[in-house]
Amino acid sequence: MDNEELFLMLEEGIALASEQLTQGSALESFAMVLENDKNTRHISVDEMHSEARYEALLEVLRSEAEAENIIAIALLSNVTIPENFNAEVSTGIRIHVEEKQRPLQNTSSQNIHDKLSARLLYIPYQLFKTTTNETVQIQLHNPIPVSFACEIFK
């Protein structure tokens, strides 16, 4: 998969999360998916409890992956960043990212198994009000990447 499409999907998801946070509402978990035709799509669920919302989104994403409708996912949620990551601030956006790469051809023209990749990105953030007009701004800090086994694309 072309990394540019994945980065564009992540950028769109971070922008949506930042918008929710600066508008004064809590960040409710949501997902972004990259479809086979390279279009991105936003997914949300009508679940009030944050843990149940996250689990419901995981189920939707697993279903989409099993149907082979998508090639990458980003599941965003508001978290307290674990202390062992030594983040600049403890508030963060966690992005669960998984991608499924298309089969490659080796020299003998046999397909190599799809390559799977997963990681978490913790993006520390701070909210502050400007002194001139009292609008809420967000400062995003450097992301903290963590690799882990795939949960969606198995």
C-alpha positions in Angstrom: 0.0 0.0 0.0 1.1 3.5 -0.7 2.0 5.2 2.6 0.7 8.5 1.3 -2.9 7.3 1.4 -2.4 5.9 4.9 -0.9 9.2 6.1 -3.8 11.2 4.6 -6.3 9.0 6.4 -4.4 9.5 9.7 -4.2 13.2 9.1 -7.9 13.4 8.5 -8.6 11.4 11.6 -6.3 13.6 13.7 -8.0 16.7 12.3 -11.5 15.4 13.3 -10.3 14.5 16.8 -8.7 17.9 17.2 -11.9 19.6 16.1 -14.0 17.6 18.7 -11.5 18.5 21.4 -11.3 22.2 20.6 -15.1 22.6 20.4 -15.3 21.7 24.0 -16.7 18.2 23.7 -15.0 15.0 24.9 -13.4 13.0 22.1 -15.7 10.1 21.4 -14.0 7.1 19.8 -14.4 6.8 16.1 -12.7 5.0 13.2 -11.4 6.0 9.8 -11.0 3.3 7.1 -9.2 3.2 3.8 -11.3 1.4 1.3 -10.0 -0.8 -1.5 -10.6 2.1 -4.0 -8.4 4.4 -1.8 -11.3 6.4 -0.5 -11.5 7.2 3.2 -14.6 6.8 5.3 -15.5 7.9 8.9 -17.2 5.3 11.1 -19.0 6.0 14.4 -21.4 4.0 16.5 -24.3 5.0 18.8 -23.0 3.7 22.0 -22.9 6.0 25.1 -20.3 4.2 27.3 -16.7 4.8 26.0 -15.5 1.2 26.5 -18.5 -0.3 24.8 -18.2 2.2 22.0 -14.6 1.2 21.4 -15.5 -2.5 21.4 -18.4 -1.9 19.0 -16.1 -0.1 16.7 -13.6 -3.0 16.8 -16.4 -5.4 15.8 -17.5 -3.2 12.9 -13.9 -3.0 11.7 -13.4 -6.8 12.0 -16.5 -7.3 9.9 -15.3 -4.9 7.3 -11.9 -6.6 7.2 -13.4 -10.1 6.9 -15.5 -8.8 4.0 -12.3 -7.5 2.4 -13.8 -4.0 2.0 -10.9 -2.2 3.6 -7.1 -2.1 3.5 -6.4 0.0 6.5 -8.0 1.3 9.7 -7.4 4.0 12.3 -9.4 3.8 15.5 -9.0 7.0 17.5 -9.8 7.5 21.2 -9.0 9.8 24.1 -6.6 8.3 26.6 -4.3 9.0 29.5 -0.9 8.1 28.2 0.8 5.4 30.2 3.6 6.8 32.5 6.2 4.5 31.1 6.2 6.4 27.8 7.4 9.6 29.5 5.1 11.8 27.4 5.3 15.6 27.8 1.7 15.6 29.0 -0.6 12.7 30.1 -3.6 13.6 27.9 -3.5 12.0 24.5 -5.2 10.7 21.4 -4.5 7.0 20.9 -4.7 5.8 17.3 -4.9 2.1 16.7 -3.5 1.7 13.2 -3.6 -1.5 11.1 -3.0 -2.0 7.4 -3.1 -4.9 5.1 -0.7 -4.8 2.2 -1.6 -6.2 -1.1 0.1 -9.5 -2.3 3.4 -9.0 -3.9 4.8 -11.1 -6.7 8.2 -12.8 -6.2 10.6 -13.8 -8.9 8.9 -17.1 -9.5 5.5 -15.3 -10.0 4.0 -16.9 -6.8 2.1 -14.7 -4.4 3.8 -13.9 -1.2 1.3 -13.9 1.7 -0.2 -10.5 2.5 1.9 -8.5 4.9 0.2 -7.3 8.0 1.2 -4.4 10.2 -0.2 -2.9 13.4 0.8 -0.1 15.8 -0.5 2.3 18.3 0.3 6.0 18.0 -0.1 8.0 21.2 -0.3 11.7 20.4 0.0 13.8 23.5 -2.0 17.1 23.4 -2.7 20.2 25.4 -5.7 22.4 25.1 -5.4 26.1 25.9 -7.4 29.3 25.4 -6.0 32.2 23.5 -5.7 35.5 25.3 -7.3 37.5 22.5 -10.6 35.8 21.8 -10.9 33.0 24.3 -11.0 30.3 21.5 -9.7 26.9 22.5 -6.5 25.8 20.6 -4.8 22.4 20.6 -1.1 21.7 20.7 -0.2 18.3 19.5 3.2 16.9 20.6 5.4 14.3 18.9 3.6 10.9 18.5 4.8 7.9 20.4 4.7 4.7 18.2 4.2 1.3 19.7 4.1 -1.9 17.6 1.7 -4.8 18.5 0.0 -7.8 16.9 -2.9 -7.2 14.5 -6.4 -7.3 16.0 -8.5 -6.4 12.9 -6.6 -8.0 9.9 -5.8 -11.5 11.1 
